[in-house]
Amino acid sequence: MRTSSPHIVIVGANFAGLAAATSFGPQDNVTVFDQSASFECLPNIHELVSGLKRSSDLQLSREKIIARSGHTFRQQKVAELLPEKHQVITDDGTPYIYDVCIVAVGGINNTYGIPGVNRWSLPFKSCADCAEIGRRLKNLAAGAQPFSIVIVGGGLEGIESLGEILRLCGRSQLMQVHLVNQAPRLISEAPEVIDRDIKSLCHAYPITFYNNTAVTQLKENKVSLSNGLELHTDLTIWTGGAAPSPFLYRSGLAAQSGQWASVKPTLQSQFNNTVFVAGDAAMVEPPLSKQGYHAIDMGSLVAQNCKRLLKGRAMQEFKPSGKPTLLSFGDVMTYLIAGQTVFASPALASMKEGVYHYIMALFDRPSHTSGIINLVQRSIRTTEKRILPSVTSLKTMLGFAHVRIL
Ligand SMILES: Cc1cc2nc3c(=O)[nH]c(=O)nc-3n(C[C@H](O)[C@H](O)[C@H](O)COP(=O)(O)OP(=O)(O)OC[C@H]3O[C@@H](n4cnc5c(N)ncnc54)[C@H](O)[C@@H]3O)c2cc1C
């Protein structure tokens, strides 16, 4: 399978992998592997819980994006990476020889090994996961019986899922929500004021928060907590964050099982110079939060470094850019977190919507006709659902003028 020009293999085609693939030109010989057909805009998957967006609003065809850059997409899982043989092997046993490999496999659902998590809770990691949560939530809300929802995790994903649950059924008299958080406060990596603000906004809703509390076991309709309580549940949402993919250790890219892949400042693997690691899978020094914008920047840089390596030129080091975080809390509030400063206003939801359109347009380039049509259709469809209900509500219109600095 060796061809005359160097063969570049990319494993994983979401934020980092696609950013890398689209940074190579048609003259480069690039093959991209991912087991699923569609790019997914993960920062917005919580919006599937309330039905604000549909899965198709958040997905793009990997085949089309990669073909447009002049490369080959193979919808296959890479089962093995053998750096010493310069080879990847797909799960059907086909070997592919590479000159340089880019690993962008992201992470997996972190269950912390707690019994019952895989069986009795729904993860929060893909469009399919969140669409299923939305489907079950709608069924519960349509019934005449009281129902209980347990969200495990008080980080960004946990709060964004809670916000969407309130958007859909915040007025329900039958719903009770429990949010279990192992950390001492909500969004523990952000300034403390957010914890206080969210809890004060939640006084109006049937929500109980359990901070400093771990889940010890999940059973059918039951969540056991470290404080001895047992919660009845009709829907358990697991937002425990991401853990390293076992693929990294298996491929010799992590020093130990359960670790992310250690990389040099050039994003080359610490253990092999012809393997680059980009996105969530990479463990840079000092450690970085696992964010889509870092993954995109890393993906672009590894493509440039890959070309430099093949031409024998000096490579560049990864310098993370500092960007603020936008945290959506349904139609109740949106927060902009910039270092220790936090801005709060429902109007900031339009900024989050802008970031979503930017990401989708980045991969579905509006420079070709179908990209422009998709961009316009996506904008109309999603703006109609998100912005119009806000501007037709007097309360929210007044809120638009009011941005609080917490
Ligand atoms: C609910 C949620 C909300 C988020 N909100 C934000 C936010 O507001 N802002 C922000 O910046 N970031 C946010 N993030 C984080 C952001 O989505 C990640 O940082 C980003 O997706 C990382 O990109 P990646 O390409 O490294 O990995 P991923 O996006 O996880 O992609 C990895 C890809 O690799 C593929 N893959 C894995 N193993 C293999 C294999 N063996 N063979 C072939 N393919 C493989 C997978 O199918 C997947 O497509 C959020 C994440 C989640 C889950």
The ligand as a MOL file (V3000), in Angstrom:
LIG
                    3D

  0  0  0     0  0            999 V3000
M  V30 BEGIN CTAB
M  V30 COUNTS 53 58 0 0 0
M  V30 BEGIN ATOM
M  V30 1 C -21.3730 17.3290 26.1500 0
M  V30 2 C -20.1200 18.0280 25.7580 0
M  V30 3 C -20.0720 19.4230 25.7690 0
M  V30 4 C -18.9090 20.0850 25.3870 0
M  V30 5 N -18.9030 21.4580 25.3830 0
M  V30 6 C -17.8070 22.1220 24.9110 0
M  V30 7 C -17.8100 23.5390 24.7810 0
M  V30 8 O -18.7950 24.2030 25.1100 0
M  V30 9 N -16.7050 24.1270 24.2590 0
M  V30 10 C -15.6040 23.4110 23.8570 0
M  V30 11 O -14.6210 23.9990 23.3560 0
M  V30 12 N -15.5630 22.0730 23.9890 0
M  V30 13 C -16.6280 21.4100 24.5080 0
M  V30 14 N -16.6130 20.0390 24.6300 0
M  V30 15 C -15.3510 19.3370 24.4020 0
M  V30 16 C -15.1070 19.0630 22.9370 0
M  V30 17 O -16.2370 18.4670 22.3600 0
M  V30 18 C -13.8970 18.1480 22.8310 0
M  V30 19 O -12.7870 18.8100 23.4010 0
M  V30 20 C -13.6110 17.8040 21.3840 0
M  V30 21 O -14.6770 17.0440 20.8440 0
M  V30 22 C -12.3060 17.0090 21.2880 0
M  V30 23 O -12.0720 16.7290 19.9550 0
M  V30 24 P -11.2360 15.4400 19.5170 0
M  V30 25 O -11.2410 15.4610 18.0360 0
M  V30 26 O -9.9590 15.4120 20.2510 0
M  V30 27 O -12.0560 14.1880 20.0630 0
M  V30 28 P -13.5520 13.7480 19.7450 0
M  V30 29 O -14.3820 14.8920 19.3510 0
M  V30 30 O -13.9700 12.9490 20.9280 0
M  V30 31 O -13.3930 12.7870 18.4810 0
M  V30 32 C -12.6860 11.5950 18.5080 0
M  V30 33 C -13.0510 10.8250 17.2420 0
M  V30 34 O -12.2010 9.6840 17.1530 0
M  V30 35 C -12.9610 8.5780 16.7200 0
M  V30 36 N -12.2470 7.3690 17.1670 0
M  V30 37 C -12.0060 6.9840 18.4400 0
M  V30 38 N -11.3060 5.8290 18.4560 0
M  V30 39 C -11.1160 5.4810 17.1610 0
M  V30 40 C -10.4750 4.3740 16.5290 0
M  V30 41 N -9.8610 3.4120 17.2360 0
M  V30 42 N -10.4940 4.3020 15.1740 0
M  V30 43 C -11.0950 5.2860 14.4290 0
M  V30 44 N -11.6990 6.3530 14.9920 0
M  V30 45 C -11.7140 6.4540 16.3340 0
M  V30 46 C -14.3200 8.7860 17.3580 0
M  V30 47 O -15.3360 8.0750 16.6530 0
M  V30 48 C -14.4800 10.3020 17.2540 0
M  V30 49 O -15.1310 10.6720 16.0590 0
M  V30 50 C -17.7570 19.3440 25.0160 0
M  V30 51 C -17.8070 17.9410 25.0040 0
M  V30 52 C -18.9780 17.2790 25.3630 0
M  V30 53 C -19.0090 15.7630 25.3370 0
M  V30 END ATOM
M  V30 BEGIN BOND
M  V30 1 1 1 2
M  V30 2 1 2 3
M  V30 3 2 2 52
M  V30 4 2 3 4
M  V30 5 1 4 5
M  V30 6 1 4 50
M  V30 7 2 5 6
M  V30 8 1 6 7
M  V30 9 1 6 13
M  V30 10 2 7 8
M  V30 11 1 7 9
M  V30 12 1 9 10
M  V30 13 2 10 11
M  V30 14 1 10 12
M  V30 15 2 12 13
M  V30 16 1 13 14
M  V30 17 1 14 15
M  V30 18 1 14 50
M  V30 19 1 15 16
M  V30 20 1 16 17
M  V30 21 1 16 18
M  V30 22 1 18 19
M  V30 23 1 18 20
M  V30 24 1 20 21
M  V30 25 1 20 22
M  V30 26 1 22 23
M  V30 27 1 23 24
M  V30 28 2 24 25
M  V30 29 1 24 26
M  V30 30 1 24 27
M  V30 31 1 27 28
M  V30 32 2 28 29
M  V30 33 1 28 30
M  V30 34 1 28 31
M  V30 35 1 31 32
M  V30 36 1 32 33
M  V30 37 1 33 34
M  V30 38 1 33 48
M  V30 39 1 34 35
M  V30 40 1 35 36
M  V30 41 1 35 46
M  V30 42 1 36 37
M  V30 43 1 36 45
M  V30 44 2 37 38
M  V30 45 1 38 39
M  V30 46 1 39 40
M  V30 47 2 39 45
M  V30 48 1 40 41
M  V30 49 2 40 42
M  V30 50 1 42 43
M  V30 51 2 43 44
M  V30 52 1 44 45
M  V30 53 1 46 47
M  V30 54 1 46 48
M  V30 55 1 48 49
M  V30 56 2 50 51
M  V30 57 1 51 52
M  V30 58 1 52 53
M  V30 END BOND
M  V30 END CTAB
M  END
